[in-house]
Amino acid sequence: MCIRDRDEDEQAGKVGPYKIISLLGTGAFSKVLLAKPNDGSSSVSVALKMIACEPWKVDERMRVSWVREAETLKRISHPSIVNFLRAFRTPKHYTLVLEAVPGDELFELLSQHHAQVSQREWLVRRIFGELANAVHWMHSIHLVHRDIKLENIMLTRKLFASGSPLTPWTCLLYTSDAADDMQCV
């Protein structure tokens, strides 16, 4: 689906049918924006993963990686892997619309709350167990994530936010960013 050029104006906070809320992050070839539908059809936020059209046209490896990511995310469903919602193109960007994950990166959690995390062995076990479960599932369907790192592991909630009780039974299902480097083997 191609959206008209006038439907993309990042300065005005608009990309396709979405209103930009904030920048979530940038990668080597893409950026991720938090957004909501312009038409008010939903109050649910989404993550827009965008890659510029120009480099995509000349870099075959980038193009293959992007198409692989989109096709893979369309076909898989697991509680610990971010959900693909749709894709669209504007004259400036190719965009994947993904489920927005409200928590922090595991990197941020460990950087900001190392002492609190290290005092809760059950929490470390839970996070490791969920990551191992997601990786095992991916391997069972012959899928390999070649870029597992703390920055690509998202928590579904902010764990040490004030007023947010944290117990061994709190739902922590975190979403692994199944993004750039998944490959079928």
C-alpha positions in Angstrom: 0.0 0.0 0.0 1.5 3.3 -1.0 0.5 6.4 1.0 0.7 9.9 -0.7 3.7 12.1 0.0 1.5 14.7 1.7 0.6 12.0 4.2 4.1 11.9 5.6 5.3 15.0 7.4 7.5 14.2 10.4 7.8 17.9 11.3 4.0 18.0 11.7 4.0 14.7 13.5 2.4 12.5 10.8 3.4 9.4 9.0 0.7 7.8 6.8 -2.4 7.3 8.8 -0.5 7.7 12.1 0.1 10.6 14.5 3.7 10.5 15.9 3.9 10.6 19.7 7.7 10.2 20.2 10.9 8.7 18.9 11.5 5.3 20.6 14.9 4.6 19.1 17.2 4.5 16.1 19.2 1.6 14.6 21.8 1.3 12.0 19.3 1.5 9.1 15.9 2.4 10.7 14.1 4.4 13.3 11.2 3.5 15.5 8.4 5.9 16.4 5.6 5.6 18.9 2.3 6.5 17.2 -1.5 6.4 17.3 -4.0 6.3 14.4 -4.9 9.7 13.1 -8.5 8.9 12.7 -9.1 8.1 16.3 -10.2 4.6 15.4 -8.1 3.3 18.3 -6.4 4.6 21.4 -3.9 1.8 21.2 -0.3 3.0 20.5 1.8 1.2 17.8 5.5 1.2 17.0 6.4 2.4 13.5 9.6 0.9 12.3 10.8 3.0 9.3 13.5 2.7 6.8 14.3 5.3 4.2 13.5 4.4 0.6 16.7 5.7 -1.0 19.3 3.5 0.8 16.8 0.6 0.6 16.8 0.9 -3.2 20.6 0.7 -3.6 21.6 -1.7 -0.7 20.5 -5.2 -1.7 21.5 -6.7 1.7 19.4 -4.1 3.5 16.4 -4.7 1.2 16.6 -8.5 1.7 16.9 -8.1 5.5 13.9 -5.8 5.6 11.7 -8.0 3.4 12.8 -11.1 5.4 11.8 -9.3 8.7 8.4 -8.3 7.4 7.6 -11.7 5.9 8.8 -13.5 9.0 6.8 -11.3 11.4 3.7 -11.7 9.3 3.9 -15.5 9.7 4.8 -16.0 13.4 2.9 -15.6 16.6 4.4 -16.1 20.1 3.7 -14.2 23.4 7.3 -13.2 23.6 7.7 -11.8 20.1 6.4 -8.4 19.0 3.3 -8.7 16.8 3.2 -7.5 13.2 0.1 -5.4 12.5 0.6 -4.1 8.9 3.1 -2.5 6.5 2.9 0.5 4.2 5.1 2.7 2.1 5.2 6.4 1.6 7.4 8.0 -1.1 10.1 8.5 1.7 9.9 5.4 3.9 8.9 1.8 4.1 7.1 1.3 7.4 6.3 -1.8 9.5 3.5 -1.2 12.0 4.2 -3.3 15.1 2.7 -3.8 18.5 4.0 -1.1 20.9 5.6 -2.5 24.1 5.2 -0.2 27.1 8.2 -1.3 29.2 11.9 -0.5 29.0 14.7 -2.3 27.1 16.4 -4.9 29.3 19.6 -2.8 28.9 17.8 0.2 30.5 16.5 -1.9 33.3 19.9 -3.3 34.2 21.6 0.1 33.8 19.2 2.0 36.0 18.1 -0.7 38.5 21.1 -3.1 38.7 21.0 -3.2 42.5 17.2 -3.9 42.7 17.5 -6.6 40.0 20.5 -8.3 41.6 18.6 -8.6 44.9 15.8 -10.5 43.2 17.1 -13.9 42.0 13.6 -14.9 41.1 13.3 -11.9 38.7 16.6 -12.8 36.9 15.4 -16.4 36.6 12.1 -15.3 35.2 13.6 -13.0 32.6 16.2 -15.6 31.6 13.5 -18.3 31.4 11.2 -16.2 29.2 14.1 -15.4 26.9 15.1 -19.1 26.7 11.5 -20.0 26.0 11.3 -17.6 23.1 14.6 -18.6 21.6 13.7 -22.3 22.0 10.4 -21.7 20.2 12.1 -19.8 17.4 14.7 -22.6 16.9 11.9 -25.2 17.0 10.4 -23.6 13.8 13.9 -23.2 12.3 14.2 -19.5 12.9 17.4 -17.9 14.2 17.6 -14.4 15.7 21.1 -13.2 14.9 21.0 -10.1 17.0 20.0 -11.0 20.5 21.3 -8.3 22.9 20.0 -6.4 25.9 18.8 -3.5 23.7 16.6 -5.8 21.6 14.8 -7.3 24.6 11.8 -5.3 25.7 9.8 -5.7 28.9 6.0 -5.4 28.7 6.0 -3.0 31.7 8.2 -0.7 33.7 9.3 -3.0 36.6 10.4 -0.5 39.2 7.9 2.3 38.5 6.4 3.8 41.7 3.1 2.2 42.7 3.8 -0.8 40.6 4.0 -3.9 42.8 6.6 -6.5 41.8 6.2 -10.1 42.9 7.3 -13.4 41.5 3.8 -13.8 40.0 3.7 -10.4 38.2 3.2 -10.9 34.5 6.5 -10.0 32.8 6.1 -11.5 29.4 8.6 -9.4 27.5 8.9 -9.0 23.8 12.1 -9.8 22.0 12.6 -7.4 19.1 12.5 -10.0 16.4 13.6 -7.3 14.0 16.5 -7.0 11.7 18.3 -10.3 11.9 16.0 -13.3 11.7 16.8 -16.0 9.3 15.3 -19.4 8.5 17.7 -22.2 8.7 
